[in-house]
Amino acid sequence: MIEDVKISGAVTNANLFKFDGLAKRMRIAGVEALIMGCTELSSLLNRIKKNDLKAVDSNIALACAALKLLQMPKHLIDSDEKF
């Protein structure tokens, strides 16, 4: 899936179908949240939420950490997009 995004810039329907199956198996195994440590996985955030999983997007986490380091106002740092 990551390779598809890197090459074509999009996630195919076939990969989304595979991801849905993987998400179902993860939920059955007790997984509650995913850490999306690869920038290409950010494109799956809505799909992860659709599959009733929580997600931590590394892009958003990094941006929030940078804003905190810069001592930006709290309302700019807190985001529902993180989870």
N, C-alpha and C positions, 0 to 999 in steps of 0.2 A: 504494500500500500504506500509506504513512504517513497519507494522507488517510482511508483506511478506519479505521485505528486511532484517529485523532483524532475521527472522527464517531461510529463505532459502538463503539469500545473493543475491537475484535477484528479479527483478520486472517482474511479469508475463505479457504476452500479454493482458490478460483480464484487468489487472490494467492499462496498457498503454492505452487501448481503453477507459476505464473509465476516465482516466486523460485527454485524448483528448476532450471528451465531456465536462468535467469541464472547460478546458481551453477555449473552444468555448463560453461557457456561461459567463466566466469571461470577455472575450474580448467584448462580446455584452453588458455587464454591464459597460464597460468603464475601466476595469482594464488594466493597462499598464505594471505593473511589480509585481513580486512575491518576497517576502523575504523568502528564504529557511532556516528557523530557526532550522531545524532538520538535523543532519548529514546524515541521510539516504536519504534525498531528493536531495543530490548532484548528485545521480545517474540519476536524471531526468533533469539535466541541458540542455542536447542536445534536449530533448523532449520539454522543455519549449521554447527554441529558435525556434524549428520547428513550434511551435504553435504561432509564432509571438508575444511572450511576452518577456519582459526583466526579468532578475532574479538577485538577490543579494544572492550569496551563502555565508552562515554564515561561512563556513570553510575557504573560500578565504578571506573574510572580516577580520576574526580573524588573519589569517596569515599576511595579509597586515598591520594590526594594530600592531602586534608584531614586524614586520620589521621596521615600523616607530619608535616604542619605542626604538629599538636598533640602530636607526639612520643609517640604511642601505642605500646604494645609491638608488636614486629615480628609476632608471631603474629596480631594483629588486622588487620594490614595485608595480609599475603600471602594471596592467595586464588586458588584454582584457577579461579574463575569469571571471572577476567580474560581467560583465553585458551581 
